């Protein structure tokens, strides 16, 4: 991965974190804790389903930034 690619990913992560922080800024500590518990539970269940079903996303699907970085998947120019 290039430095430019790392910078792009970091910028995207930072923007997402900033929006997330803005969304929950007025949530109580209890609400944040509940959300964390439920999101963790969701992620664990999702991962288990993937293991059970051997689920792997088909090549060329998923987020554009990930598709562009999967080996063997040609990059398509955006219109």
MDTraj code that builds the backbone (N, CA, C; nanometers):
import mdtraj as md
import numpy as np

residues = "UNK UNK UNK UNK UNK UNK UNK UNK UNK UNK UNK UNK UNK UNK UNK UNK UNK UNK UNK UNK UNK UNK UNK UNK UNK UNK UNK UNK UNK UNK UNK UNK UNK UNK UNK UNK UNK UNK UNK UNK UNK UNK UNK UNK UNK UNK UNK UNK UNK UNK UNK UNK UNK UNK UNK UNK UNK UNK UNK UNK UNK UNK UNK UNK UNK UNK UNK UNK UNK UNK UNK UNK UNK UNK UNK UNK UNK UNK UNK".split()
xyz = np.array([
    [0.0843, -0.1162, 0.0000],
    [0.0000, 0.0000, 0.0000],
    [0.0896, 0.1235, 0.0000],
    [0.0483, 0.2219, -0.0747],
    [0.1268, 0.3450, -0.0848],
    [0.0963, 0.4375, 0.0326],
    [0.1835, 0.5332, 0.0517],
    [0.1596, 0.6349, 0.1545],
    [0.0312, 0.7117, 0.1241],
    [0.0080, 0.7379, -0.0042],
    [-0.1142, 0.8080, -0.0445],
    [-0.2373, 0.7253, -0.0069],
    [-0.2293, 0.5959, -0.0277],
    [-0.3399, 0.5066, 0.0082],
    [-0.3640, 0.5050, 0.1580],
    [-0.2562, 0.4968, 0.2358],
    [-0.2689, 0.5002, 0.3821],
    [-0.3316, 0.6312, 0.4271],
    [-0.2890, 0.7408, 0.3675],
    [-0.3432, 0.8718, 0.4038],
    [-0.4923, 0.8794, 0.3721],
    [-0.5325, 0.8232, 0.2589],
    [-0.6741, 0.8231, 0.2207],
    [-0.7573, 0.7438, 0.3211],
    [-0.7076, 0.6276, 0.3593],
    [-0.7794, 0.5454, 0.4568],
    [-0.7864, 0.6164, 0.5912],
    [-0.6754, 0.6741, 0.6366],
    [-0.6749, 0.7457, 0.7642],
    [-0.7713, 0.8632, 0.7635],
    [-0.7772, 0.9360, 0.6542],
    [-0.8703, 1.0483, 0.6427],
    [-1.0140, 0.9999, 0.6527],
    [-1.0441, 0.8895, 0.5859],
    [-1.1791, 0.8334, 0.5893],
    [-1.2153, 0.7884, 0.7302],
    [-1.1225, 0.7217, 0.7977],
    [-1.1476, 0.6754, 0.9343],
    [-1.1695, 0.7938, 1.0276],
    [-1.0869, 0.8958, 1.0158],
    [-1.1005, 1.0139, 1.1005],
    [-1.2332, 1.0844, 1.0773],
    [-1.2752, 1.0945, 0.9521],
    [-1.4031, 1.1585, 0.9210],
    [-1.5177, 1.0784, 0.9814],
    [-1.5113, 0.9467, 0.9690],
    [-1.6155, 0.8618, 1.0271],
    [-1.6201, 0.8738, 1.1784],
    [-1.5034, 0.8765, 1.2417],
    [-1.4968, 0.8895, 1.3869],
    [-1.5525, 1.0241, 1.4323],
    [-1.5243, 1.1293, 1.3568],
    [-1.5754, 1.2621, 1.3915],
    [-1.7275, 1.2663, 1.3821],
    [-1.7824, 1.2082, 1.2780],
    [-1.9284, 1.2047, 1.2622],
    [-1.9899, 1.1212, 1.3738],
    [-1.9312, 1.0052, 1.4026],
    [-1.9822, 0.9187, 1.5087],
    [-1.9816, 0.9925, 1.6425],
    [-1.8712, 1.0606, 1.6730],
    [-1.8619, 1.1364, 1.7978],
    [-1.9692, 1.2440, 1.8044],
    [-1.9964, 1.3090, 1.6918],
    [-2.0996, 1.4121, 1.6871],
    [-2.2384, 1.3527, 1.7098],
    [-2.2610, 1.2330, 1.6572],
    [-2.3916, 1.1677, 1.6719],
    [-2.4184, 1.1328, 1.8183],
    [-2.3169, 1.0853, 1.8898],
    [-2.3400, 1.0383, 2.0266],
    [-2.3020, 1.1405, 2.1337],
    [-2.2714, 1.2621, 2.0933],
    [-2.2235, 1.3629, 2.1880],
    [-2.3203, 1.3850, 2.3046],
    [-2.4502, 1.3739, 2.2791],
    [-2.5464, 1.3996, 2.3864],
    [-2.6038, 1.2710, 2.4467],
    [-2.5451, 1.1572, 2.4140],
    [-2.5899, 1.0307, 2.4715],
    [-2.5350, 1.0173, 2.6143],
    [-2.6121, 0.9528, 2.6985],
    [-2.5643, 0.9257, 2.8342],
    [-2.4586, 0.8152, 2.8287],
    [-2.3812, 0.8057, 2.9366],
    [-2.2823, 0.6979, 2.9440],
    [-2.3500, 0.5614, 2.9340],
    [-2.4678, 0.5495, 2.9930],
    [-2.5415, 0.4225, 2.9880],
    [-2.5807, 0.3888, 2.8440],
    [-2.6245, 0.4892, 2.7678],
    [-2.6618, 0.4654, 2.6277],
    [-2.5406, 0.4242, 2.5440],
    [-2.4274, 0.4890, 2.5661],
    [-2.3055, 0.4536, 2.4932],
    [-2.2643, 0.3107, 2.5286],
    [-2.2730, 0.2763, 2.6562],
    [-2.2384, 0.1413, 2.7000],
    [-2.3313, 0.0375, 2.6378],
    [-2.4609, 0.0678, 2.6343],
    [-2.5575, -0.0234, 2.5722],
    [-2.5275, -0.0403, 2.4238],
    [-2.5004, 0.0693, 2.3555],
    [-2.4681, 0.0624, 2.2126],
    [-2.3435, -0.0233, 2.1906],
    [-2.2413, -0.0034, 2.2720],
    [-2.1184, -0.0816, 2.2604],
    [-2.1468, -0.2309, 2.2779],
    [-2.2266, -0.2639, 2.3786],
    [-2.2616, -0.4040, 2.4037],
    [-2.3349, -0.4644, 2.2847],
    [-2.4330, -0.3921, 2.2319],
    [-2.5124, -0.4449, 2.1207],
    [-2.4320, -0.4539, 1.9910],
    [-2.3492, -0.3551, 1.9650],
    [-2.2671, -0.3580, 1.8433],
    [-2.1652, -0.4717, 1.8516],
    [-2.1078, -0.4921, 1.9691],
    [-2.0144, -0.6035, 1.9883],
    [-2.0852, -0.7363, 1.9650],
    [-2.2043, -0.7490, 2.0211],
    [-2.2834, -0.8715, 2.0020],
    [-2.3150, -0.8939, 1.8544],
    [-2.3539, -0.7888, 1.7847],
    [-2.3837, -0.7978, 1.6418],
    [-2.2603, -0.8427, 1.5634],
    [-2.1461, -0.7805, 1.5905],
    [-2.0226, -0.8163, 1.5195],
    [-1.9821, -0.9610, 1.5452],
    [-1.9976, -1.0065, 1.6688],
    [-1.9630, -1.1451, 1.7008],
    [-2.0559, -1.2424, 1.6293],
    [-2.1859, -1.2136, 1.6298],
    [-2.2824, -1.3004, 1.5617],
    [-2.2560, -1.3023, 1.4117],
    [-2.2252, -1.1869, 1.3568],
    [-2.1962, -1.1760, 1.2138],
    [-2.0734, -1.2603, 1.1783],
    [-1.9691, -1.2495, 1.2605],
    [-1.8467, -1.3258, 1.2358],
    [-1.8735, -1.4758, 1.2448],
    [-1.9541, -1.5168, 1.3420],
    [-1.9866, -1.6590, 1.3554],
    [-2.0635, -1.7091, 1.2345],
    [-2.1556, -1.6307, 1.1840],
    [-2.2315, -1.6726, 1.0657],
    [-2.1380, -1.6892, 0.9466],
    [-2.0427, -1.6008, 0.9354],
    [-1.9461, -1.6112, 0.8271],
    [-1.8643, -1.7384, 0.8379],
    [-1.8261, -1.7741, 0.9607],
    [-1.7496, -1.8971, 0.9820],
    [-1.8351, -2.0197, 0.9520],
    [-1.9596, -2.0178, 0.9954],
    [-2.0502, -2.1313, 0.9757],
    [-2.0757, -2.1552, 0.8278],
    [-2.1039, -2.0489, 0.7564],
    [-2.1416, -2.0617, 0.6164],
    [-2.0242, -2.0473, 0.5209],
    [-1.9055, -2.0248, 0.5754],
    [-1.7896, -2.0056, 0.4890],
    [-1.8064, -1.8840, 0.4004],
    [-1.8786, -1.7869, 0.4528],
    [-1.9133, -1.6701, 0.3722],
    [-1.7916, -1.5827, 0.3470],
    [-1.7687, -1.5578, 0.2220],
    [-1.6694, -1.4601, 0.1790],
    [-1.7376, -1.3786, 0.0714],
    [-1.7256, -1.2474, 0.0793],
    [-1.7898, -1.1680, -0.0245],
    [-1.7306, -1.1999, -0.1609],
    [-1.8142, -1.2060, -0.2630],
    [-1.7622, -1.2317, -0.3974],
    [-1.6637, -1.1226, -0.4387],
    [-1.5621, -1.1625, -0.5143],
    [-1.4667, -1.0630, -0.5633],
    [-1.5396, -0.9551, -0.6415],
    [-1.4948, -0.8338, -0.6238],
    [-1.5543, -0.7228, -0.6977],
    [-1.6759, -0.6635, -0.6302],
    [-1.7067, -0.7095, -0.5062],
    [-1.8199, -0.6529, -0.4334],
    [-1.7682, -0.5861, -0.3073],
    [-1.8543, -0.5144, -0.2402],
    [-1.8165, -0.4472, -0.1171],
    [-1.7789, -0.3029, -0.1434],
    [-1.7210, -0.2376, -0.0419],
    [-1.6863, -0.0963, -0.0554],
    [-1.5869, -0.0732, -0.1688],
    [-1.6023, 0.0386, -0.2376],
    [-1.5148, 0.0711, -0.3503],
    [-1.3680, 0.0708, -0.3089],
    [-1.3360, 0.1284, -0.1918],
    [-1.1960, 0.1362, -0.1503],
    [-1.1374, -0.0023, -0.1293],
    [-1.2195, -0.0982, -0.0860],
    [-1.1699, -0.2331, -0.0657],
    [-1.1598, -0.3082, -0.1975],
    [-1.2582, -0.2915, -0.2837],
    [-1.2551, -0.3582, -0.4147],
    [-1.1294, -0.3204, -0.4897],
    [-1.0891, -0.1951, -0.4801],
    [-0.9743, -0.1452, -0.5555],
    [-0.8438, -0.2041, -0.5038],
    [-0.8459, -0.2616, -0.3836],
    [-0.7227, -0.3105, -0.3235],
    [-0.7161, -0.4624, -0.3150],
    [-0.8188, -0.5306, -0.3626],
    [-0.8190, -0.6767, -0.3612],
    [-0.7392, -0.7262, -0.4807],
    [-0.6427, -0.8119, -0.4554],
    [-0.5605, -0.8648, -0.5653],
    [-0.6468, -0.9416, -0.6623],
    [-0.6172, -0.9229, -0.7880],
    [-0.6893, -0.9948, -0.8914],
    [-0.8175, -0.9276, -0.9344],
    [-0.8548, -0.8203, -0.8665],
    [-0.9749, -0.7475, -0.9043],
    [-0.9321, -0.6212, -0.9765],
    [-0.9598, -0.6111, -1.1046],
    [-0.9180, -0.4912, -1.1776],
    [-0.9922, -0.3681, -1.1283],
    [-0.9215, -0.2583, -1.1244],
    [-0.9843, -0.1316, -1.0878],
    [-1.0678, -0.0827, -1.2030],
    [-1.1861, -0.0363, -1.1720],
    [-1.2732, 0.0205, -1.2740],
    [-1.2753, 0.1708, -1.2541],
    [-1.2649, 0.2413, -1.3619],
    [-1.2709, 0.3864, -1.3553],
    [-1.4132, 0.4292, -1.3261],
    [-1.4271, 0.5244, -1.2346],
    [-1.5583, 0.5804, -1.2026],
    [-1.5993, 0.6759, -1.3129],
    [-1.7299, 0.6805, -1.3417],
    [-1.7790, 0.7733, -1.4444],
    [-1.7699, 0.9157, -1.3983],
])
top = md.Topology()
chain = top.add_chain()
for i, resn in enumerate(residues, 1):
    res = top.add_residue(resn, chain, resSeq=i)
    for name in ("N", "CA", "C"):
        top.add_atom(name, md.element.get_by_symbol(name[0]), res)
traj = md.Trajectory(xyz[None], top)
